[in-house]
Amino acid sequence: MNTPHETFIGIDVSKHRLDIAVRPGEAMWSVVNDASSFGALVKRLKALPPRLIVVEATGGLEAPVVAELAHAGLPVAVVNPKRVRDFARANGQLAKTDQLDARNLAHFGEAIRPPVRPLQTEQAERLAALVTRRRQVIDMRTAERNRQQTAPAGMGDRIRKHIAWLDQELAALDADIHQCIDHNPTWHATDEVLQSAPGVGPVTALTLVAELPELGHLHRQAIAALVGVAPMNRDSGRKRGKRKTQGGRANVRSVLYMAALSATRFNPVIREFYERLLRRGKERKVALTACMRKLLVILNAMVKHQTPWRHPATAA
């Protein structure tokens, strides 16, 4: 139960503005979404003080204000927008404005109590930014290579020059990422542990280090749910629906998919598990998703105990 003095804050983030709602009560205000206004916002929020501040994940627009609030010691939870929209509809709120969204975020925080995001160190923020930028550069290079095949006369040279520049930028990002990891003993050890598993390469390992810091700190069910590879029941009465995965961290899930695909060929444990599922009549996609979950659980245990991969035949 809420105590009388518990306050919940919802912050709706748009490109140029932050809408803030306080619950309980009707207090609302707006500020410019700019670092120059964050100091006054922190001071006002600390005066309340909030039990929880809830912000939607909005493709990175929320990152500066979330970092500022977290560094000020305020409890911030970043939540999936779909969960908040579903919560609003369940409460009969169909209209959508920035002010209503802020109120709904505050209500969501009071009712659901999502977990507070751990404060990232400056090093961790830099590593995450480098990994994100690396992914963006690869996407741009892929797009340019596709355009090159159908480029009109005279455009081919320009595209080739841009691809060459992107190759250089990618090499520079890789150097910075490896420097970040090598200068942090914990990350370096985790990176080595992860890459010892057949199927897990450098890209998978660095993505897990940068974007899944909870790896090794949660139990197997929690880490699978966090990434979005835990099957959810879809049952009602006597009806038994297909279990499906949903939500989670898309970037982590993407590299984990490629790692699991490789592991079905080169990792003896995952390969045997995959083939056994296929023999039992499972669809390949379903079997591969199960392999993603199994591989993640294995990696979670390896990182927890800082134990590199050992082939089952040589394991004690």
Buried (B, 14 or more C-beta within 10 A) or exposed (E): EEEEEEBBBBBBBEEEBBBBBBBEEEEBEBBEBEEEBBEEBBEEBEEBEBBBBBBBBBEEBBBBBBBBBBEBEBBBBBBBEEBBBEBBEEEEBEEEEBBBBBBBBBBBBBEBBBEBBEEBEEEBBBBBBBBBBBBEBBEBBEEBEEBBEEBEEEEEEEBBEBBEBBEEBBEEBBEBBBEBBEEBEEBBBBBEBBBBBBBBBBBBBBBBBBBBBBBBEBEBEEBBBBBBBBBEEEEEEEEEEEEEBEBBBEBBBEBBBBBBBBBBEEBEBBBEBBEEBBEEEBEEEBBBBBBBBBBBBBBBEBBBEEEEBEEEEEEE
